Amino acid sequence: MPAKKNTSRTILIGLDGVPYGAIKNLTETGIMKNLGQIIEEGVFRQMASSIPEISSIAWSSIITGKNPGEHGIYGFIDLHPGTYRMFFPNFSTLKASPFWATDNGTSVIINVPSTYPARELNGVLIAGFVALNLHKAVYPAELVPKLMDMGYQVDVDSGKAHQSMDLFLKDLDRTLKSRIKAYRYLWDTQDWHTFMLVFTGTDRLFHFLWNAYEDPSHKYHEAVLNHFRQIDEVIGEIHSKMNDDDHLLLLSDHGFEALNLEINLNYCLKENGFLTIQEGKEDNFTHIGPTTTAFALDPSRIYVNLEGKYPEGSVKPQDKGRVIDDLISLFQSLEADGQKVVKAIHRGQEIYHGPYIDQAPDLVLLANKGLNLRANIKAKQLIDKGIFTGKHSQEDAFLVVKGRENSDIAPEAPTVSDIVDIKDKLDLRRR
């Protein structure tokens, strides 16, 4: 059944990886004129992302209102407790409840990252990346045939960008169009109270073509703008369908900026005597050497190789503070091409809190502008440069709120963990 016209509802639209500055530019230049109109009528804020600024952490914080110490997601990869074996955290790993699990009404949730495999809920869920199987990505399962008829794609095939940027852009457009079909179908056929739709192609686009966005003379500049024009049309369409007492939130999970160099943290740790890998077995952490005192996990998490915590733990608990001090000294002085690499160093125990704080990294590094921190265990040099021209940034996500008394709902300096609180305030006014 379609949504009842006499009920107030909440709509959330996510644009993965789109920075505050880009939204400001795209709305002021008329590329996203519909969003520009919404901003004029609502509140537009620059928002801080999670630390580190990656989608799995940020979206988990957005949908739960919790920090990693409470929801248990610290990255796209993690280690099984007591081992060096990696695994990929997913929705089953999330320890805090998403907002739709406690909402009184029915929810439609489309393409939120890290919600695979889909869980049962009062409504509909189509998981976002990383989703390996459409049948496991959708609840209820009866929706799968309809999505397949639409040609629904969970994510863009980023591998195509390594073959041809034209192929990548075609797949990006195909994915977007299938997402739009799914939103329209569910908007019209479900009796919902909360509707959440996330566009993730924006993140993929900026990774590969941030330079095209910034450079009007670039071959693909118009293709980038056209992607945002299409999203803006959907935003305008949704806006036009809203009831007078509906509430709207638009947001990103992190920002973006130009990428100049990639810095390999585990190479740095090897070169400075913190990390050893058994010779000839440098392909993964399971062959970590017994003299290792620290190692890095993507994107910028540093862990002390603590005795009793890891199989080859060599650092006694009483020596952990000294090792951390040595690591801070190393990263504070680290340079690449004459530029300081690290902008800020955070101790995990200081920025996270909650029942899963024991899983937190000991240090989290934030890179200076234009630099991306990586934890490739196989890296043979400190500095790399790949196909990406854009990288995530932590301080310039965006938030737009449109609803009654907007200004007292949206804090002056919001973070991604504030979103559920903002939504709750809107929902309370609805009730």
Secondary structure, DSSP 8 states (H G I E B T S, - for coil): ----TTS--EEEEEETT--HHHHHHHHHTTTTHHHHHHHHHSEEEEEB--SS--HHHHHHHHHHS--HHHH---SS-EE-TTS--EE---TTT--S--GGGT-SS-EEEEEETT--S----SEEEEE-SS-S-HHHHEESGGGHHHHHHTT--SS--THHHHH-HHHHHHHHHHHHHHHHHHHHHHHHH---SEEEEEE-HHHHHHHHHHHHHH-TTSTTHHHHHHHHHHHHHHHHHHHHH--TT-EEEEE-SSEEEE--EEEEHHHHHHHTTS--B-TT-TTSGGGB-TT--EEEETTTEEEE-BBTTBTT--B-GGGHHHHHHHHHHHHHH-EETTEE-EEEEEEHHHH--STTGGGS-SEEEEE-TTEEEE--TT--SSEE--S--EEEESS-EEEEEESTTGGGTS-SS-BGGGHHHHHHHHHHHH-
